[in-house]
Amino acid sequence: MRGFDTPNRLPGFWLNFEEALNGRLLAGTNDPSASSSSLSPEFTRLAQLTGNDKYYDAIDRVRQFLVRSQDHTRLPGMWPTTLDFRHEAANGDTLTLGALADSL
């Protein structure tokens, strides 16, 4: 799963195939918060269907980051529309209940 093959094992929003193949892929610093979060049902089900926990483990790292950052955002309990997956920070100042954050 090259998309999760980053130093901190969190995915980037953009997948650069050359960087992924060469092991130089980095998680994003200003990615839509819903982008990685919306993979949760699919990866959980994929783990169930295949019996391979690597899919659940990958998406669980995203969940753990969200749990750790939840009380440290500008409005505790809500995540900003963009997240810094590379540094595992939720410092954005734009919050919404709609687009870009509707899958959290």
N, CA, C and O atoms as a GROMACS GRO file, in nm:
protein
  416
    1MET      N    1   0.084  -0.117   0.000
    1MET     CA    2   0.000   0.000   0.000
    1MET      C    3   0.089   0.123   0.000
    1MET      O    4   0.116   0.183   0.104
    2ARG      N    5   0.132   0.159  -0.116
    2ARG     CA    6   0.227   0.269  -0.133
    2ARG      C    7   0.175   0.403  -0.081
    2ARG      O    8   0.254   0.486  -0.036
    3GLY      N    9   0.045   0.426  -0.087
    3GLY     CA   10  -0.010   0.553  -0.041
    3GLY      C   11   0.013   0.579   0.107
    3GLY      O   12   0.014   0.694   0.150
    4PHE      N   13   0.031   0.474   0.185
    4PHE     CA   14   0.056   0.486   0.328
    4PHE      C   15   0.204   0.468   0.361
    4PHE      O   16   0.243   0.470   0.478
    5ASP      N   17   0.286   0.452   0.259
    5ASP     CA   18   0.429   0.427   0.279
    5ASP      C   19   0.505   0.560   0.293
    5ASP      O   20   0.584   0.597   0.206
    6THR      N   21   0.479   0.629   0.402
    6THR     CA   22   0.542   0.756   0.434
    6THR      C   23   0.617   0.739   0.566
    6THR      O   24   0.595   0.640   0.636
    7PRO      N   25   0.704   0.832   0.604
    7PRO     CA   26   0.778   0.816   0.730
    7PRO      C   27   0.690   0.792   0.853
    7PRO      O   28   0.726   0.713   0.940
    8ASN      N   29   0.574   0.858   0.861
    8ASN     CA   30   0.487   0.838   0.978
    8ASN      C   31   0.369   0.746   0.947
    8ASN      O   32   0.280   0.728   1.031
    9ARG      N   33   0.368   0.687   0.827
    9ARG     CA   34   0.267   0.590   0.785
    9ARG      C   35   0.128   0.650   0.768
    9ARG      O   36   0.029   0.576   0.764
   10LEU      N   37   0.117   0.783   0.759
   10LEU     CA   38  -0.009   0.848   0.728
   10LEU      C   39  -0.008   0.885   0.580
   10LEU      O   40   0.097   0.924   0.528
   11PRO      N   41  -0.120   0.874   0.512
   11PRO     CA   42  -0.122   0.895   0.367
   11PRO      C   43  -0.117   1.042   0.328
   11PRO      O   44  -0.154   1.131   0.406
   12GLY      N   45  -0.072   1.065   0.210
   12GLY     CA   46  -0.078   1.198   0.151
   12GLY      C   47  -0.204   1.208   0.066
   12GLY      O   48  -0.260   1.106   0.025
   13PHE      N   49  -0.248   1.328   0.039
   13PHE     CA   50  -0.366   1.347  -0.044
   13PHE      C   51  -0.332   1.320  -0.190
   13PHE      O   52  -0.411   1.257  -0.262
   14TRP      N   53  -0.216   1.366  -0.233
   14TRP     CA   54  -0.170   1.345  -0.371
   14TRP      C   55  -0.074   1.228  -0.374
   14TRP      O   56   0.014   1.217  -0.289
   15LEU      N   57  -0.090   1.142  -0.471
   15LEU     CA   58   0.000   1.028  -0.484
   15LEU      C   59   0.090   1.051  -0.604
   15LEU      O   60   0.046   1.047  -0.719
   16ASN      N   61   0.217   1.074  -0.576
   16ASN     CA   62   0.318   1.087  -0.679
   16ASN      C   63   0.378   0.948  -0.698
   16ASN      O   64   0.449   0.898  -0.610
   17PHE      N   65   0.350   0.887  -0.812
   17PHE     CA   66   0.391   0.748  -0.833
   17PHE      C   67   0.543   0.729  -0.826
   17PHE      O   68   0.590   0.630  -0.771
   18GLU      N   69   0.618   0.823  -0.882
   18GLU     CA   70   0.764   0.811  -0.879
   18GLU      C   71   0.816   0.815  -0.736
   18GLU      O   72   0.901   0.734  -0.699
   19GLU      N   73   0.765   0.909  -0.655
   19GLU     CA   74   0.807   0.918  -0.516
   19GLU      C   75   0.767   0.792  -0.439
   19GLU      O   76   0.843   0.742  -0.357
   20ALA      N   77   0.648   0.741  -0.466
   20ALA     CA   78   0.601   0.620  -0.398
   20ALA      C   79   0.688   0.500  -0.433
   20ALA      O   80   0.726   0.423  -0.345
   21LEU      N   81   0.720   0.484  -0.560
   21LEU     CA   82   0.804   0.372  -0.603
   21LEU      C   83   0.944   0.379  -0.546
   21LEU      O   84   1.007   0.276  -0.522
   22ASN      N   85   0.994   0.501  -0.525
   22ASN     CA   86   1.130   0.519  -0.474
   22ASN      C   87   1.135   0.537  -0.322
   22ASN      O   88   1.241   0.567  -0.268
   23GLY      N   89   1.022   0.519  -0.254
   23GLY     CA   90   1.018   0.530  -0.109
   23GLY      C   91   1.037   0.670  -0.056
   23GLY      O   92   1.085   0.688   0.056
   24ARG      N   93   1.000   0.771  -0.135
   24ARG     CA   94   1.019   0.911  -0.093
   24ARG      C   95   0.886   0.984  -0.073
   24ARG      O   96   0.884   1.107  -0.065
   25LEU      N   97   0.777   0.912  -0.064
   25LEU     CA   98   0.647   0.973  -0.049
   25LEU      C   99   0.633   1.033   0.091
   25LEU      O  100   0.672   0.972   0.190
   26LEU      N  101   0.577   1.153   0.098
   26LEU     CA  102   0.555   1.220   0.226
   26LEU      C  103   0.406   1.248   0.243
   26LEU      O  104   0.336   1.274   0.146
   27ALA      N  105   0.360   1.241   0.366
   27ALA     CA  106   0.223   1.280   0.395
   27ALA      C  107   0.210   1.430   0.372
   27ALA      O  108   0.307   1.504   0.382
   28GLY      N  109   0.089   1.474   0.342
   28GLY     CA  110   0.066   1.614   0.312
   28GLY      C  111   0.065   1.703   0.434
   28GLY      O  112   0.049   1.657   0.547
   29THR      N  113   0.083   1.832   0.410
   29THR     CA  114   0.083   1.930   0.519
   29THR      C  115  -0.041   2.018   0.518
   29THR      O  116  -0.062   2.096   0.611
   30ASN      N  117  -0.123   2.008   0.416
   30ASN     CA  118  -0.242   2.092   0.405
   30ASN      C  119  -0.348   2.016   0.325
   30ASN      O  120  -0.396   2.064   0.222
   31ASP      N  121  -0.383   1.898   0.375
   31ASP     CA  122  -0.474   1.809   0.302
   31ASP      C  123  -0.616   1.819   0.357
   31ASP      O  124  -0.634   1.843   0.477
   32PRO      N  125  -0.717   1.800   0.272
   32PRO     CA  126  -0.854   1.800   0.322
   32PRO      C  127  -0.871   1.696   0.432
   32PRO      O  128  -0.830   1.581   0.417
   33SER      N  129  -0.931   1.736   0.541
   33SER     CA  130  -0.943   1.645   0.655
   33SER      C  131  -1.027   1.522   0.622
   33SER      O  132  -1.003   1.415   0.678
   34ALA      N  133  -1.122   1.535   0.535
   34ALA     CA  134  -1.208   1.421   0.502
   34ALA      C  135  -1.142   1.323   0.407
   34ALA      O  136  -1.190   1.210   0.393
   35SER      N  137  -1.034   1.362   0.342
   35SER     CA  138  -0.975   1.275   0.239
   35SER      C  139  -0.933   1.140   0.294
   35SER      O  140  -0.974   1.037   0.240
   36SER      N  141  -0.854   1.136   0.396
   36SER     CA  142  -0.808   1.007   0.451
   36SER      C  143  -0.912   0.945   0.542
   36SER      O  144  -0.922   0.823   0.552
   37SER      N  145  -0.989   1.028   0.608
   37SER     CA  146  -1.090   0.978   0.701
   37SER      C  147  -1.199   0.900   0.630
   37SER      O  148  -1.254   0.806   0.685
   38SER      N  149  -1.230   0.940   0.508
   38SER     CA  150  -1.339   0.875   0.437
   38SER      C  151  -1.304   0.734   0.390
   38SER      O  152  -1.391   0.662   0.342
   39LEU      N  153  -1.180   0.694   0.404
   39LEU     CA  154  -1.139   0.558   0.367
   39LEU      C  155  -1.172   0.455   0.474
   39LEU      O  156  -1.160   0.335   0.450
   40SER      N  157  -1.213   0.499   0.590
   40SER     CA  158  -1.230   0.409   0.704
   40SER      C  159  -1.327   0.293   0.678
   40SER      O  160  -1.289   0.178   0.703
   41PRO      N  161  -1.448   0.317   0.631
   41PRO     CA  162  -1.538   0.203   0.610
   41PRO      C  163  -1.484   0.104   0.507
   41PRO      O  164  -1.494  -0.018   0.524
   42GLU      N  165  -1.427   0.158   0.398
   42GLU     CA  166  -1.378   0.070   0.293
   42GLU      C  167  -1.260  -0.015   0.339
   42GLU      O  168  -1.255  -0.135   0.311
   43PHE      N  169  -1.166   0.046   0.409
   43PHE     CA  170  -1.048  -0.028   0.454
   43PHE      C  171  -1.084  -0.128   0.564
   43PHE      O  172  -1.027  -0.237   0.569
   44THR      N  173  -1.176  -0.091   0.650
   44THR     CA  174  -1.220  -0.184   0.754
   44THR      C  175  -1.287  -0.306   0.691
   44THR      O  176  -1.260  -0.419   0.729
   45ARG      N  177  -1.374  -0.281   0.594
   45ARG     CA  178  -1.442  -0.392   0.526
   45ARG      C  179  -1.344  -0.476   0.445
   45ARG      O  180  -1.356  -0.599   0.440
   46LEU      N  181  -1.248  -0.411   0.381
   46LEU     CA  182  -1.147  -0.484   0.305
   46LEU      C  183  -1.068  -0.578   0.396
   46LEU      O  184  -1.037  -0.691   0.358
   47ALA      N  185  -1.037  -0.533   0.516
   47ALA     CA  186  -0.968  -0.618   0.613
   47ALA      C  187  -1.055  -0.738   0.651
   47ALA      O  188  -1.006  -0.850   0.664
   48GLN      N  189  -1.184  -0.714   0.668
   48GLN     CA  190  -1.276  -0.823   0.702
   48GLN      C  191  -1.286  -0.925   0.589
   48GLN      O  192  -1.284  -1.045   0.613
   49LEU      N  193  -1.298  -0.876   0.467
   49LEU     CA  194  -1.315  -0.966   0.352
   49LEU      C  195  -1.190  -1.047   0.320
   49LEU      O  196  -1.199  -1.164   0.283
   50THR      N  197  -1.074  -0.984   0.335
   50THR     CA  198  -0.949  -1.052   0.299
   50THR      C  199  -0.884  -1.124   0.416
   50THR      O  200  -0.801  -1.213   0.397
   51GLY      N  201  -0.923  -1.087   0.538
   51GLY     CA  202  -0.858  -1.142   0.656
   51GLY      C  203  -0.719  -1.084   0.678
   51GLY      O  204  -0.643  -1.134   0.760
   52ASN      N  205  -0.688  -0.978   0.605
   52ASN     CA  206  -0.556  -0.914   0.615
   52ASN      C  207  -0.568  -0.785   0.694
   52ASN      O  208  -0.630  -0.688   0.648
   53ASP      N  209  -0.511  -0.783   0.813
   53ASP     CA  210  -0.523  -0.668   0.901
   53ASP      C  211  -0.446  -0.545   0.856
   53ASP      O  212  -0.462  -0.438   0.914
   54LYS      N  213  -0.363  -0.556   0.753
   54LYS     CA  214  -0.285  -0.440   0.710
   54LYS      C  215  -0.376  -0.326   0.666
   54LYS      O  216  -0.340  -0.209   0.679
   55TYR      N  217  -0.494  -0.358   0.613
   55TYR     CA  218  -0.586  -0.253   0.571
   55TYR      C  219  -0.645  -0.180   0.691
   55TYR      O  220  -0.655  -0.057   0.692
   56TYR      N  221  -0.684  -0.256   0.792
   56TYR     CA  222  -0.737  -0.194   0.913
   56TYR      C  223  -0.627  -0.116   0.985
   56TYR      O  224  -0.652  -0.005   1.032
   57ASP      N  225  -0.508  -0.171   0.994
   57ASP     CA  226  -0.396  -0.103   1.061
   57ASP      C  227  -0.367   0.031   0.994
   57ASP      O  228  -0.340   0.130   1.062
   58ALA      N  229  -0.372   0.034   0.862
   58ALA     CA  230  -0.342   0.158   0.789
   58ALA      C  231  -0.443   0.267   0.824
   58ALA      O  232  -0.404   0.380   0.852
   59ILE      N  233  -0.569   0.234   0.822
   59ILE     CA  234  -0.670   0.337   0.847
   59ILE      C  235  -0.681   0.367   0.996
   59ILE      O  236  -0.723   0.476   1.034
   60ASP      N  237  -0.643   0.271   1.081
   60ASP     CA  238  -0.646   0.297   1.225
   60ASP      C  239  -0.542   0.401   1.265
   60ASP      O  240  -0.563   0.472   1.363
   61ARG      N  241  -0.432   0.412   1.193
   61ARG     CA  242  -0.334   0.517   1.221
   61ARG      C  243  -0.395   0.655   1.198
   61ARG      O  244  -0.365   0.750   1.271
   62VAL      N  245  -0.480   0.667   1.096
   62VAL     CA  246  -0.550   0.793   1.072
   62VAL      C  247  -0.645   0.821   1.188
   62VAL      O  248  -0.651   0.933   1.238
   63ARG      N  249  -0.718   0.719   1.231
   63ARG     CA  250  -0.811   0.734   1.343
   63ARG      C  251  -0.738   0.778   1.469
   63ARG      O  252  -0.785   0.866   1.541
   64GLN      N  253  -0.623   0.716   1.496
   64GLN     CA  254  -0.546   0.752   1.616
   64GLN      C  255  -0.499   0.897   1.611
   64GLN      O  256  -0.501   0.966   1.713
   65PHE      N  257  -0.457   0.942   1.495
   65PHE     CA  258  -0.417   1.083   1.480
   65PHE      C  259  -0.536   1.174   1.509
   65PHE      O  260  -0.520   1.275   1.578
   66LEU      N  261  -0.652   1.141   1.457
   66LEU     CA  262  -0.770   1.224   1.482
   66LEU      C  263  -0.807   1.225   1.630
   66LEU      O  264  -0.843   1.330   1.684
   67VAL      N  265  -0.798   1.112   1.695
   67VAL     CA  266  -0.828   1.106   1.839
   67VAL      C  267  -0.730   1.192   1.918
   67VAL      O  268  -0.770   1.268   2.006
   68ARG      N  269  -0.601   1.180   1.886
   68ARG     CA  270  -0.499   1.259   1.959
   68ARG      C  271  -0.518   1.409   1.938
   68ARG      O  272  -0.493   1.487   2.030
   69SER      N  273  -0.560   1.449   1.822
   69SER     CA  274  -0.568   1.592   1.792
   69SER      C  275  -0.703   1.654   1.826
   69SER      O  276  -0.715   1.777   1.825
   70GLN      N  277  -0.803   1.574   1.855
   70GLN     CA  278  -0.940   1.622   1.872
   70GLN      C  279  -0.954   1.735   1.974
   70GLN      O  280  -1.027   1.830   1.950
   71ASP      N  281  -0.888   1.726   2.085
   71ASP     CA  282  -0.902   1.827   2.190
   71ASP      C  283  -0.801   1.940   2.179
   71ASP      O  284  -0.792   2.025   2.268
   72HIS      N  285  -0.724   1.942   2.070
   72HIS     CA  286  -0.619   2.043   2.055
   72HIS      C  287  -0.640   2.130   1.931
   72HIS      O  288  -0.546   2.193   1.883
   73THR      N  289  -0.761   2.134   1.881
   73THR     CA  290  -0.792   2.218   1.766
   73THR      C  291  -0.843   2.353   1.816
   73THR      O  292  -0.864   2.371   1.936
   74ARG      N  293  -0.863   2.445   1.725
   74ARG     CA  294  -0.911   2.579   1.765
   74ARG      C  295  -1.050   2.573   1.827
   74ARG      O  296  -1.086   2.659   1.908
   75LEU      N  297  -1.128   2.474   1.790
   75LEU     CA  298  -1.258   2.449   1.851
   75LEU      C  299  -1.259   2.302   1.892
   75LEU      O  300  -1.294   2.215   1.812
   76PRO      N  301  -1.219   2.274   2.017
   76PRO     CA  302  -1.206   2.135   2.060
   76PRO      C  303  -1.330   2.051   2.026
   76PRO      O  304  -1.443   2.090   2.052
   77GLY      N  305  -1.303   1.936   1.968
   77GLY     CA  306  -1.411   1.848   1.926
   77GLY      C  307  -1.439   1.854   1.778
   77GLY      O  308  -1.504   1.765   1.723
   78MET      N  309  -1.391   1.959   1.713
   78MET     CA  310  -1.407   1.971   1.567
   78MET      C  311  -1.270   1.983   1.503
   78MET      O  312  -1.178   2.043   1.560
   79TRP      N  313  -1.257   1.925   1.386
   79TRP     CA  314  -1.131   1.934   1.314
   79TRP      C  315  -1.143   2.041   1.206
   79TRP      O  316  -1.251   2.065   1.153
   80PRO      N  317  -1.032   2.104   1.174
   80PRO     CA  318  -1.034   2.202   1.065
   80PRO      C  319  -1.052   2.133   0.930
   80PRO      O  320  -1.039   2.011   0.919
   81THR      N  321  -1.083   2.212   0.828
   81THR     CA  322  -1.105   2.154   0.695
   81THR      C  323  -0.978   2.095   0.636
   81THR      O  324  -0.986   2.007   0.550
   82THR      N  325  -0.862   2.141   0.681
   82THR     CA  326  -0.736   2.082   0.634
   82THR      C  327  -0.652   2.039   0.754
   82THR      O  328  -0.656   2.100   0.861
   83LEU      N  329  -0.576   1.933   0.732
   83LEU     CA  330  -0.491   1.878   0.838
   83LEU      C  331  -0.348   1.864   0.787
   83LEU      O  332  -0.324   1.849   0.667
   84ASP      N  333  -0.256   1.870   0.879
   84ASP     CA  334  -0.114   1.848   0.848
   84ASP      C  335  -0.082   1.704   0.888
   84ASP      O  336  -0.045   1.677   1.002
   85PHE      N  337  -0.096   1.613   0.794
   85PHE     CA  338  -0.070   1.472   0.822
   85PHE      C  339   0.079   1.444   0.841
   85PHE      O  340   0.116   1.352   0.914
   86ARG      N  341   0.164   1.522   0.776
   86ARG     CA  342   0.308   1.499   0.786
   86ARG      C  343   0.358   1.522   0.928
   86ARG      O  344   0.438   1.444   0.979
   87HIS      N  345   0.311   1.630   0.992
   87HIS     CA  346   0.355   1.663   1.128
   87HIS      C  347   0.249   1.628   1.232
   87HIS      O  348   0.264   1.660   1.350
   88GLU      N  349   0.144   1.563   1.188
   88GLU     CA  350   0.034   1.520   1.275
   88GLU      C  351  -0.020   1.636   1.358
   88GLU      O  352  -0.023   1.631   1.481
   89ALA      N  353  -0.061   1.741   1.288
   89ALA     CA  354  -0.113   1.861   1.353
   89ALA      C  355  -0.246   1.902   1.292
   89ALA      O  356  -0.268   1.886   1.172
   90ALA      N  357  -0.333   1.954   1.375
   90ALA     CA  358  -0.464   2.002   1.332
   90ALA      C  359  -0.475   2.150   1.369
   90ALA      O  360  -0.555   2.188   1.454
   91ASN      N  361  -0.393   2.231   1.303
   91ASN     CA  362  -0.383   2.372   1.338
   91ASN      C  363  -0.463   2.466   1.250
   91ASN      O  364  -0.460   2.588   1.271
   92GLY      N  365  -0.535   2.414   1.154
   92GLY     CA  366  -0.610   2.500   1.063
   92GLY      C  367  -0.713   2.585   1.136
   92GLY      O  368  -0.760   2.548   1.244
   93ASP      N  369  -0.747   2.698   1.076
   93ASP     CA  370  -0.843   2.787   1.142
   93ASP      C  371  -0.978   2.793   1.071
   93ASP      O  372  -1.063   2.874   1.108
   94THR      N  373  -0.998   2.710   0.970
   94THR     CA  374  -1.127   2.705   0.900
   94THR      C  375  -1.199   2.577   0.939
   94THR      O  376  -1.147   2.467   0.918
   95LEU      N  377  -1.318   2.592   0.994
   95LEU     CA  378  -1.398   2.479   1.037
   95LEU      C  379  -1.528   2.478   0.959
   95LEU      O  380  -1.578   2.583   0.920
   96THR      N  381  -1.583   2.360   0.936
   96THR     CA  382  -1.709   2.349   0.864
   96THR      C  383  -1.780   2.220   0.903
   96THR      O  384  -1.717   2.125   0.950
   97LEU      N  385  -1.908   2.219   0.882
   97LEU     CA  386  -1.985   2.096   0.900
   97LEU      C  387  -2.018   2.035   0.765
   97LEU      O  388  -2.079   1.929   0.756
   98GLY      N  389  -1.975   2.103   0.658
   98GLY     CA  390  -2.007   2.059   0.523
   98GLY      C  391  -1.888   2.002   0.451
   98GLY      O  392  -1.811   1.922   0.505
   99ALA      N  393  -1.873   2.044   0.328
   99ALA     CA  394  -1.769   1.992   0.239
   99ALA      C  395  -1.631   2.000   0.302
   99ALA      O  396  -1.601   2.092   0.379
  100LEU      N  397  -1.548   1.905   0.269
  100LEU     CA  398  -1.410   1.890   0.313
  100LEU      C  399  -1.397   1.834   0.454
  100LEU      O  400  -1.288   1.794   0.494
  101ALA      N  401  -1.504   1.830   0.530
  101ALA     CA  402  -1.496   1.777   0.666
  101ALA      C  403  -1.615   1.687   0.698
  101ALA      O  404  -1.635   1.649   0.813
  102ASP      N  405  -1.693   1.654   0.599
  102ASP     CA  406  -1.816   1.580   0.623
  102ASP      C  407  -1.795   1.430   0.646
  102ASP      O  408  -1.892   1.360   0.678
  103SER      N  409  -1.676   1.382   0.632
  103SER     CA  410  -1.650   1.238   0.651
  103SER      C  411  -1.574   1.208   0.778
  103SER      O  412  -1.522   1.098   0.794
  104LEU      N  413  -1.566   1.302   0.867
  104LEU     CA  414  -1.489   1.279   0.989
  104LEU      C  415  -1.572   1.211   1.095
  104LEU      O  416  -1.522   1.185   1.205
   0.00000   0.00000   0.00000
